Amino acid sequence: MILFDIESENFVYEHLQRTQINLSEIKDFKVRETAFGLECYLKDDAENDENLNMSRTYLIRDKFTNEIAAYFVGTSALYVYALPYPKLLKYYRALGFQRLSPENETFLHKYVKPDYDEGCIFMYQTL
């Protein structure tokens, strides 16, 4: 976790829970229609994920206006839906990804995996 602000020429990067002001100001954060899910995550889920140690959220503020310009999230796991090619699966394993148990993979394929990933293999890596 970044415990101090990082500054560039035009922006300041700070942890979401650094101040109570950050938590109240995210309520005013707006995005274009095409990125509405990003807005919802910041407003509705980011603080809870922080409290559960699921991820870390960092705000990027305009140095001159102090407005929140963007944010990014650190996470505790990565996942991919890999095409079922042996060389590709071997490559992902070499990067540290692993598969679920057969029972969990069956559950995931039945209830979680999107239709457009049909035939792909879920792999994950904890960080």
DSSP file (Angstrom, degrees, kcal/mol; ACC not computed):
  #  RESIDUE AA STRUCTURE BP1 BP2  ACC     N-H-->O    O-->H-N    N-H-->O    O-->H-N    TCO  KAPPA ALPHA  PHI   PSI    X-CA   Y-CA   Z-CA
    1    1 A M              0   0    0      0, 0.0     2,-0.6     0, 0.0    14,-0.0   0.000 360.0 360.0 360.0 138.9    0.0    0.0    0.0
    2    2 A I        -     0   0    0      1,-0.1    13,-0.2     4,-0.0     4,-0.1  -0.721 360.0-173.0 -79.6 120.6    1.2    3.5   -0.8
    3    3 A L        +     0   0    0     -2,-0.6     2,-0.3     2,-0.1    -1,-0.1   0.434  64.8  42.8 -96.9  -0.3    1.4    5.4    2.5
    4    4 A F  S    S-     0   0    0      9,-0.0     2,-0.2    10,-0.0    14,-0.0  -0.938  91.7 -92.2-140.9 160.7    2.1    8.8    1.1
    5    5 A D        -     0   0    0     -2,-0.3     2,-0.5     9,-0.1     9,-0.2  -0.471  31.8-148.3 -73.9 145.4    1.0   10.9   -1.8
    6    6 A I  E     -A   13   0A   0      7,-2.1     7,-3.3    -2,-0.2     2,-0.4  -0.956  15.8-160.4-112.9 134.0    2.9   10.7   -5.1
    7    7 A E  E     +A   12   0A   0     -2,-0.5     5,-0.2     5,-0.2     2,-0.2  -0.906  14.1 178.6-119.6 144.2    3.0   13.8   -7.2
    8    8 A S        -     0   0    0      3,-3.1     5,-0.0    -2,-0.4    55,-0.0  -0.589  54.9 -80.4-119.5-170.7    3.8   14.4  -10.8
    9    9 A E  S    S+     0   0    0     -2,-0.2     3,-0.0     1,-0.2    -2,-0.0   0.878 126.6  13.4 -60.9 -38.0    3.8   17.7  -12.7
   10   10 A N  S    S+     0   0    0      1,-0.1    53,-3.2    53,-0.1    54,-0.4   0.557 121.9  52.4-116.7 -11.8    0.0   17.8  -13.1
   11   11 A F  E     - B   0  62A   0     51,-0.2    -3,-3.1    52,-0.1     2,-0.4  -0.904  53.1-151.2-134.6 155.9   -1.4   15.1  -10.7
   12   12 A V  E     -AB   7  61A   0     49,-2.1    49,-3.2    -2,-0.3     2,-0.5  -0.990  16.0-153.5-121.4 133.9   -1.4   13.9   -7.1
   13   13 A Y  E     +AB   6  60A   0     -7,-3.3    -7,-2.1    -2,-0.4     2,-0.3  -0.930  23.2 167.9-109.6 126.5   -2.0   10.2   -6.4
   14   14 A E  E     - B   0  59A   0     45,-2.5    45,-3.2    -2,-0.5     2,-0.1  -0.984  38.6 -99.1-142.6 152.5   -3.4    9.3   -3.0
   15   15 A H  E >   - B   0  58A   0     -2,-0.3     3,-1.8    43,-0.2     4,-0.3  -0.427  32.1-126.1 -69.2 139.2   -5.0    6.3   -1.3
   16   16 A L  G >  S+     0   0    0     41,-2.8     3,-0.6     1,-0.3     7,-0.2   0.881 108.6  44.9 -53.3 -44.8   -8.8    6.3   -1.1
   17   17 A Q  G 3  S+     0   0    0     40,-0.3    -1,-0.3     1,-0.2     3,-0.1   0.260  80.4 104.4 -90.2  14.5   -8.9    5.9    2.6
   18   18 A R  G <  S+     0   0    0     -3,-1.8     2,-0.3     1,-0.2    -1,-0.2   0.893  93.8   6.2 -60.7 -40.1   -6.3    8.5    3.4
   19   19 A T    <>  -     0   0    0     -3,-0.6     4,-1.1    -4,-0.3     3,-0.3  -0.968  67.8-121.3-141.3 157.2   -8.9   11.0    4.5
   20   20 A Q  H  > S+     0   0    0     -2,-0.3     4,-1.7     1,-0.2     5,-0.2   0.788 111.4  67.1 -64.8 -28.0  -12.7   11.1    5.1
   21   21 A I  H  > S+     0   0    0      1,-0.2     4,-2.8     2,-0.2    -1,-0.2   0.912  96.4  53.8 -60.6 -42.4  -12.8   13.8    2.5
   22   22 A N  H  > S+     0   0    0     -3,-0.3     4,-1.6     1,-0.2    -1,-0.2   0.926 107.0  51.4 -56.8 -44.9  -11.8   11.3   -0.2
   23   23 A L  H  < S+     0   0    0     -4,-1.1     4,-0.2     1,-0.2    -1,-0.2   0.831 114.7  42.0 -65.7 -31.6  -14.7    9.0    0.8
   24   24 A S  H >< S+     0   0    0     -4,-1.7     3,-1.0     1,-0.2     4,-0.2   0.848 111.2  55.3 -82.3 -33.4  -17.2   11.8    0.6
   25   25 A E  H >< S+     0   0    0     -4,-2.8     3,-1.6     1,-0.2     4,-0.3   0.746  92.0  70.2 -73.2 -22.5  -15.9   13.3   -2.7
   26   26 A I  G >< S+     0   0    0     -4,-1.6     3,-1.2     1,-0.3    -1,-0.2   0.758  84.7  71.9 -65.9 -19.8  -16.1   10.0   -4.6
   27   27 A K  G <  S+     0   0    0     -3,-1.0    -1,-0.3     1,-0.3    -2,-0.2   0.762  98.6  47.9 -64.2 -22.7  -19.9   10.5   -4.5
   28   28 A D  G <  S+     0   0    0     -3,-1.6    -1,-0.3    -4,-0.2     2,-0.2   0.451  82.9 120.5 -95.5  -1.9  -19.4   13.3   -7.0
   29   29 A F    <   -     0   0    0     -3,-1.2     2,-0.3    -4,-0.3    14,-0.1  -0.457  42.3-174.9 -67.9 130.1  -17.2   11.4   -9.4
   30   30 A K        -     0   0    0     -2,-0.2     2,-0.3     0, 0.0    -2,-0.1  -0.945  10.1-177.6-128.4 147.6  -18.7   11.1  -12.9
   31   31 A V        -     0   0    0     -2,-0.3     5,-0.1     1,-0.1     2,-0.0  -0.833  38.8 -80.9-131.5 172.2  -17.7    9.3  -16.0
   32   32 A R    >   -     0   0    0     -2,-0.3     3,-1.9     1,-0.1     7,-0.2  -0.304  49.6-101.7 -68.3 161.8  -19.1    9.0  -19.5
   33   33 A E  G >  S+     0   0    0      1,-0.3     3,-1.4     2,-0.2     4,-0.2   0.829 119.3  61.7 -54.1 -36.3  -21.9    6.6  -20.2
   34   34 A T  G 3  S+     0   0    0      1,-0.3    -1,-0.3     2,-0.1     3,-0.1   0.624 108.9  41.6 -71.6 -11.3  -19.6    4.0  -21.7
   35   35 A A  G X> S+     0   0    0     -3,-1.9     4,-1.3     1,-0.1     3,-1.1  -0.018  71.8 127.3-122.0  29.2  -17.7    3.6  -18.4
   36   36 A F  H <>  +     0   0    0     -3,-1.4     4,-2.5     1,-0.3     5,-0.2   0.820  68.1  62.8 -59.5 -32.5  -20.6    3.7  -16.0
   37   37 A G  H 3> S+     0   0    0      1,-0.2     4,-2.4     2,-0.2    -1,-0.3   0.854 100.3  53.7 -61.4 -34.9  -19.4    0.5  -14.3
   38   38 A L  H <> S+     0   0    0     -3,-1.1     4,-2.0     2,-0.2    -1,-0.2   0.900 109.0  48.3 -65.7 -40.8  -16.2    2.2  -13.3
   39   39 A E  H  X S+     0   0    0     -4,-1.3     4,-2.3     2,-0.2     5,-0.2   0.928 111.5  49.8 -63.8 -45.5  -18.2    5.0  -11.6
   40   40 A C  H  X>S+     0   0    0     -4,-2.5     4,-3.2     1,-0.2     5,-0.5   0.904 108.7  52.6 -61.5 -42.2  -20.4    2.5   -9.8
   41   41 A Y  I  X>S+     0   0    0     -4,-2.4     4,-2.4     1,-0.2     5,-2.3   0.952 111.2  46.0 -59.5 -49.2  -17.4    0.5   -8.5
   42   42 A L  I  <5S+     0   0    0     -4,-2.0     5,-0.4     1,-0.2    -1,-0.2   0.916 121.2  37.8 -60.9 -44.0  -15.7    3.6   -7.0
   43   43 A K  I  <5S+     0   0    0     -4,-2.3    -1,-0.2    -5,-0.2    -2,-0.2   0.859 130.6  24.8 -76.5 -36.7  -19.0    4.8   -5.4
   44   44 A D  I  <5S+     0   0    0     -4,-3.2    -3,-0.2    -5,-0.2    -2,-0.2   0.745 131.9  18.3-105.6 -26.5  -20.5    1.5   -4.3
   45   45 A D  I  X<S+     0   0    0     -4,-2.4     4,-2.7    -5,-0.5     5,-0.2   0.684  95.6  82.2-123.5 -24.4  -17.7   -1.1   -3.8
   46   46 A A  H  ><S+     0   0    0     -5,-2.3     4,-2.1     1,-0.2     9,-0.2   0.903  96.0  46.7 -58.5 -47.2  -14.2    0.4   -3.5
   47   47 A E  H  > S+     0   0    0     -5,-0.4     4,-2.4     1,-0.2    -1,-0.2   0.917 113.6  48.8 -63.5 -42.3  -14.5    1.2    0.2
   48   48 A N  H  > S+     0   0    0      1,-0.2     4,-1.9     2,-0.2    -1,-0.2   0.918 110.2  51.1 -63.4 -43.3  -15.9   -2.2    1.1
   49   49 A D  H  <>S+     0   0    0     -4,-2.7     5,-2.9     1,-0.2     6,-1.0   0.870 109.6  52.1 -61.4 -36.0  -13.2   -3.9   -0.9
   50   50 A E  H ><5S+     0   0    0     -4,-2.1     3,-1.6    -5,-0.2    -2,-0.2   0.949 108.9  48.9 -61.5 -49.8  -10.6   -1.9    1.0
   51   51 A N  H 3<5S+     0   0    0     -4,-2.4    -2,-0.2     1,-0.3    -1,-0.2   0.803 112.9  47.3 -63.8 -29.6  -12.1   -2.9    4.3
   52   52 A L  T 3<5S-     0   0    0     -4,-1.9    -1,-0.3    -5,-0.2    -2,-0.2   0.397 111.3-121.3 -89.4   2.2  -12.1   -6.6    3.3
   53   53 A N  T < 5S+     0   0    0     -3,-1.6    -3,-0.2    -4,-0.2    -2,-0.1   0.830  76.3 127.4  57.8  34.0   -8.5   -6.3    2.0
   54   54 A M  S   <S-     0   0    0     -5,-2.9    22,-1.0     1,-0.3     2,-0.3   0.785  76.6 -15.5 -86.8 -31.8   -9.7   -7.4   -1.4
   55   55 A S  E     - C   0  75A   0     -6,-1.0     2,-0.4    20,-0.2    -1,-0.3  -0.970  59.1-122.6-161.4 169.9   -8.1   -4.5   -3.3
   56   56 A R  E     - C   0  74A   0     18,-2.3    18,-3.7    -2,-0.3     2,-0.4  -0.981  21.1-154.7-123.6 136.9   -6.6   -1.0   -2.9
   57   57 A T  E     - C   0  73A   0     -2,-0.4   -41,-2.8    16,-0.3     2,-0.4  -0.941   6.4-167.1-117.3 133.8   -8.0    2.1   -4.6
   58   58 A Y  E     -BC  15  72A   0     14,-3.2    14,-2.2    -2,-0.4     2,-0.3  -0.972  11.9-142.6-122.2 131.3   -5.9    5.1   -5.4
   59   59 A L  E     -BC  14  71A   0    -45,-3.2   -45,-2.5    -2,-0.4     2,-0.6  -0.683   4.1-149.9 -91.2 144.3   -7.3    8.4   -6.6
   60   60 A I  E     -BC  13  70A   0     10,-2.8     9,-3.2    -2,-0.3    10,-1.6  -0.966  20.5-167.8-114.5 114.7   -5.6   10.6   -9.1
   61   61 A R  E     -BC  12  68A   0    -49,-3.2   -49,-2.1    -2,-0.6     2,-0.4  -0.805  28.4-112.0-107.0 143.4   -6.4   14.3   -8.5
   62   62 A D  E  >  -B   11   0A   0      5,-2.8     4,-2.3    -2,-0.4   -51,-0.2  -0.596  27.7-141.2 -66.2 125.7   -5.7   17.2  -10.8
   63   63 A K  T  4 S+     0   0    0    -53,-3.2    -1,-0.2    -2,-0.4   -52,-0.1   0.756  95.5  40.1 -65.6 -25.4   -3.0   19.2   -9.0
   64   64 A F  T  4 S+     0   0    0    -54,-0.4    -1,-0.2     1,-0.1   -53,-0.1   0.836 127.7  27.0 -96.5 -36.8   -4.5   22.5   -9.8
   65   65 A T  T  4 S-     0   0    0      2,-0.1    -2,-0.2     0, 0.0     3,-0.1   0.639  91.0-137.0 -98.0 -17.0   -8.3   22.0   -9.4
   66   66 A N     <  +     0   0    0     -4,-2.3     2,-0.1     1,-0.3    -3,-0.1   0.548  54.4 144.3  68.2  10.5   -8.0   19.2   -6.8
   67   67 A E        -     0   0    0     -5,-0.1    -5,-2.8     1,-0.1     2,-0.6  -0.484  61.9-105.4 -75.9 148.6  -10.8   17.3   -8.7
   68   68 A I  E     +C   61   0A   0     -7,-0.2    -7,-0.3     1,-0.2     3,-0.1  -0.658  40.8 176.4 -72.8 118.8  -10.6   13.5   -9.0
   69   69 A A  E     -     0   0A   0     -9,-3.2     2,-0.3    -2,-0.6    -8,-0.2   0.750  59.6 -30.0 -96.1 -29.7   -9.5   12.9  -12.5
   70   70 A A  E     -C   60   0A   0    -10,-1.6   -10,-2.8     2,-0.0    -1,-0.3  -0.949  54.4-142.4-168.9 179.0   -9.3    9.1  -12.4
   71   71 A Y  E     -C   59   0A   0     -2,-0.3     2,-0.3   -12,-0.2   -12,-0.2  -0.979   4.5-157.5-152.3 162.1   -8.5    6.2  -10.1
   72   72 A F  E     -C   58   0A   0    -14,-2.2   -14,-3.2    -2,-0.3     2,-0.4  -0.977  11.6-140.6-141.2 158.0   -6.8    2.8  -10.2
   73   73 A V  E     -C   57   0A   0     -2,-0.3     2,-0.3   -16,-0.2   -16,-0.3  -0.952   1.1-150.7-124.5 132.1   -7.2   -0.3   -8.1
   74   74 A G  E     -C   56   0A   0    -18,-3.7   -18,-2.3    -2,-0.4     2,-0.3  -0.765  25.5-162.8 -92.2 148.7   -4.6   -2.7   -6.9
   75   75 A T  E     -C   55   0A   0     -2,-0.3   -20,-0.2   -20,-0.2     3,-0.1  -0.817  29.8-135.0-132.8 168.5   -5.9   -6.3   -6.4
   76   76 A S  S    S+     0   0    0    -22,-1.0    51,-3.0    -2,-0.3     2,-0.3   0.482  87.5  29.3-102.1  -4.9   -5.0   -9.5   -4.7
   77   77 A A  E     -D  126   0B   0     49,-0.3     2,-0.3   -23,-0.2    49,-0.2  -0.997  58.4-153.6-153.4 152.5   -5.6  -11.9   -7.7
   78   78 A L  E     -D  125   0B   0     47,-2.7    47,-2.4    -2,-0.3     2,-0.3  -0.917  16.6-172.6-119.6 150.6   -5.6  -12.0  -11.5
   79   79 A Y  E     -D  124   0B   0     -2,-0.3     2,-0.3    45,-0.2    45,-0.2  -0.991   6.2-173.5-143.2 156.2   -7.6  -14.3  -13.6
   80   80 A V  E     -D  123   0B   0     43,-2.6    43,-2.6    -2,-0.3     2,-0.7  -0.970  26.5-136.1-139.3 153.6   -7.9  -15.2  -17.3
   81   81 A Y  E     -D  122   0B   0     -2,-0.3     2,-0.3    41,-0.2    41,-0.2  -0.923  39.3-158.8-106.1  99.9  -10.2  -17.2  -19.5
   82   82 A A  E     -D  121   0B   0     39,-3.1    39,-3.3    -2,-0.7     7,-0.0  -0.566  19.5-113.1 -87.4 140.6   -7.6  -19.0  -21.6
   83   83 A L        -     0   0    0     -2,-0.3     2,-2.2    37,-0.2    37,-0.1  -0.453  40.4-107.8 -62.9 145.1   -8.2  -20.5  -24.9
   84   84 A P  S    S+     0   0    0      0, 0.0    -1,-0.1     0, 0.0     3,-0.1  -0.209  72.7 132.9 -80.9  52.3   -7.7  -24.3  -24.6
   85   85 A Y     >  -     0   0    0     -2,-2.2     4,-2.7     1,-0.1     3,-0.5  -0.896  56.2-138.1-101.8 125.3   -4.4  -24.6  -26.4
   86   86 A P  H  > S+     0   0    0      0, 0.0     4,-2.4     0, 0.0     5,-0.2   0.856 103.0  50.3 -51.5 -42.3   -1.7  -26.7  -24.6
   87   87 A K  H  > S+     0   0    0      2,-0.2     4,-2.0     1,-0.2     5,-0.1   0.896 112.7  47.1 -65.3 -38.3    1.1  -24.2  -25.4
   88   88 A L  H  > S+     0   0    0     -3,-0.5     4,-2.5     2,-0.2    -1,-0.2   0.922 112.2  49.0 -68.3 -44.0   -1.0  -21.3  -24.1
   89   89 A L  H  X S+     0   0    0     -4,-2.7     4,-2.3     1,-0.2    -2,-0.2   0.894 111.3  50.6 -62.2 -39.7   -2.0  -23.1  -21.0
   90   90 A K  H  X S+     0   0    0     -4,-2.4     4,-2.1    -5,-0.3    -1,-0.2   0.895 109.3  51.7 -63.3 -40.2    1.7  -24.1  -20.4
   91   91 A Y  H  X S+     0   0    0     -4,-2.0     4,-1.2     2,-0.2    -2,-0.2   0.928 109.9  48.0 -62.5 -46.6    2.7  -20.4  -20.9
   92   92 A Y  H  <>S+     0   0    0     -4,-2.5     5,-2.5     1,-0.2     4,-0.4   0.891 110.2  52.6 -63.0 -39.1    0.1  -19.2  -18.3
   93   93 A R  H ><5S+     0   0    0     -4,-2.3     3,-1.4     1,-0.2    -1,-0.2   0.898 105.8  54.4 -61.5 -39.6    1.3  -21.9  -15.8
   94   94 A A  H 3<5S+     0   0    0     -4,-2.1    -1,-0.2     1,-0.3    -2,-0.2   0.797 105.1  54.4 -64.3 -27.6    4.9  -20.6  -16.3
   95   95 A L  T 3<5S-     0   0    0     -4,-1.2    -1,-0.3    -3,-0.3    -2,-0.2   0.513 129.4 -97.4 -82.6  -5.1    3.6  -17.2  -15.4
   96   96 A G  T < 5S+     0   0    0     -3,-1.4    30,-0.2    -4,-0.4    -3,-0.2   0.494  77.4 139.0 103.8   4.4    2.1  -18.6  -12.1
   97   97 A F      < -     0   0    0     -5,-2.5    -1,-0.3    -6,-0.1     2,-0.3  -0.518  28.9-171.4 -79.5 151.2   -1.5  -19.1  -13.1
   98   98 A Q  E     -E  124   0B   0     26,-2.7    26,-2.5    -2,-0.2     2,-0.2  -0.929  18.9-115.1-138.4 164.0   -3.3  -22.2  -12.0
   99   99 A R  E     -E  123   0B   0     -2,-0.3    24,-0.2    24,-0.2     2,-0.1  -0.567  30.6-109.5 -95.2 162.0   -6.6  -24.0  -12.6
  100  100 A L        -     0   0    0     22,-0.5    -1,-0.1    -2,-0.2    22,-0.0  -0.331  45.8 -84.0 -77.2 167.5   -9.4  -24.6  -10.2
  101  101 A S     >  -     0   0    0      1,-0.1     4,-2.8    -2,-0.1     5,-0.2  -0.362  47.3-105.6 -63.8 156.4  -10.2  -28.0   -8.8
  102  102 A P  H  > S+     0   0    0      0, 0.0     4,-2.2     0, 0.0     5,-0.2   0.878 121.4  50.9 -54.8 -39.0  -12.5  -30.0  -11.2
  103  103 A E  H  > S+     0   0    0      2,-0.2     4,-2.1     1,-0.2     5,-0.1   0.933 113.3  43.7 -65.3 -45.6  -15.5  -29.4   -8.9
  104  104 A N  H  > S+     0   0    0      1,-0.2     4,-2.6     2,-0.2    -1,-0.2   0.858 112.0  53.5 -69.0 -34.2  -14.9  -25.7   -8.7
  105  105 A E  H  X S+     0   0    0     -4,-2.8     4,-2.6     2,-0.2    -1,-0.2   0.906 108.2  50.2 -66.1 -40.7  -14.2  -25.4  -12.4
  106  106 A T  H  X S+     0   0    0     -4,-2.2     4,-1.9    -5,-0.2    -2,-0.2   0.927 111.8  48.3 -61.2 -45.7  -17.6  -27.2  -13.1
  107  107 A F  H  X S+     0   0    0     -4,-2.1     4,-2.6     1,-0.2     5,-0.4   0.934 112.1  49.0 -59.8 -47.1  -19.4  -24.8  -10.8
  108  108 A L  H  X>S+     0   0    0     -4,-2.6     5,-2.6     1,-0.2     4,-2.3   0.915 110.8  49.6 -60.7 -44.5  -17.7  -21.8  -12.4
  109  109 A H  H  <5S+     0   0    0     -4,-2.6    -1,-0.2     1,-0.2    -2,-0.2   0.848 115.9  44.2 -63.8 -33.3  -18.5  -23.0  -16.0
  110  110 A K  H  <5S+     0   0    0     -4,-1.9    -2,-0.2    -5,-0.2    -1,-0.2   0.872 131.2  14.3 -79.6 -37.7  -22.2  -23.5  -15.0
  111  111 A Y  H  <5S+     0   0    0     -4,-2.6    -3,-0.2    -5,-0.2    -2,-0.2   0.679 130.2  26.9-116.0 -21.5  -22.8  -20.3  -13.0
  112  112 A V  T  <5S+     0   0    0     -4,-2.3    -3,-0.2    -5,-0.4    -4,-0.1   0.808  84.2  95.9-116.5 -42.1  -20.2  -17.6  -13.5
  113  113 A K  S   <S-     0   0    0     -5,-2.6     5,-0.0     1,-0.1     2,-0.0  -0.296  74.0-117.6 -64.9 132.0  -18.4  -17.8  -16.8
  114  114 A P    >   -     0   0    0      0, 0.0     3,-1.8     0, 0.0    -1,-0.1  -0.327  20.2-118.6 -66.1 150.5  -19.8  -15.6  -19.5
  115  115 A D  G >  S+     0   0    0      1,-0.3     3,-1.8     2,-0.2    -2,-0.1   0.840 111.7  63.3 -58.4 -35.0  -21.2  -17.2  -22.7
  116  116 A Y  G 3  S+     0   0    0      1,-0.3    -1,-0.3     3,-0.0    -3,-0.0   0.635  97.8  57.6 -69.8 -10.7  -18.7  -15.5  -24.9
  117  117 A D  G X  S+     0   0    0     -3,-1.8     3,-2.5     3,-0.1    -1,-0.3   0.157  76.0 148.0-100.0  17.8  -15.9  -17.4  -23.1
  118  118 A E  T <   +     0   0    0     -3,-1.8     3,-0.1     1,-0.3    -3,-0.1  -0.283  69.8  17.9 -53.6 130.1  -17.4  -20.8  -23.9
  119  119 A G  T 3  S+     0   0    0      1,-0.3    -1,-0.3   -36,-0.1     2,-0.1   0.231  99.6 119.1  90.8 -14.1  -14.7  -23.3  -24.3
  120  120 A C    <   -     0   0    0     -3,-2.5     2,-0.5   -37,-0.1    -1,-0.3  -0.427  61.8-124.9 -83.0 161.1  -12.1  -21.2  -22.5
  121  121 A I  E     -D   82   0B   0    -39,-3.3   -39,-3.1    -2,-0.1     2,-0.3  -0.922  17.3-130.1-112.2 126.1  -10.4  -22.4  -19.3
  122  122 A F  E     +D   81   0B   0     -2,-0.5   -22,-0.5   -41,-0.2     2,-0.3  -0.584  32.4 174.0 -74.7 130.2  -10.5  -20.3  -16.2
  123  123 A M  E     -DE  80  99B   0    -43,-2.6   -43,-2.6    -2,-0.3     2,-0.3  -0.980   6.1-171.9-135.1 149.1   -7.0  -19.7  -14.6
  124  124 A Y  E     -DE  79  98B   0    -26,-2.5   -26,-2.7    -2,-0.3     2,-0.3  -0.913  13.1-161.0-139.0 163.8   -6.1  -17.5  -11.7
  125  125 A Q  E     -D   78   0B   0    -47,-2.4   -47,-2.7    -2,-0.3     2,-0.3  -0.957  15.2-142.4-146.3 125.2   -3.0  -16.2   -9.8
  126  126 A T  E      D   77   0B   0     -2,-0.3   -49,-0.3   -30,-0.2   -50,-0.1  -0.696 360.0 360.0 -86.0 143.7   -3.0  -14.8   -6.3
  127  127 A L              0   0    0    -51,-3.0   -50,-0.2    -2,-0.3    -1,-0.1   0.413 360.0 360.0-101.1 360.0   -0.6  -11.9   -5.8
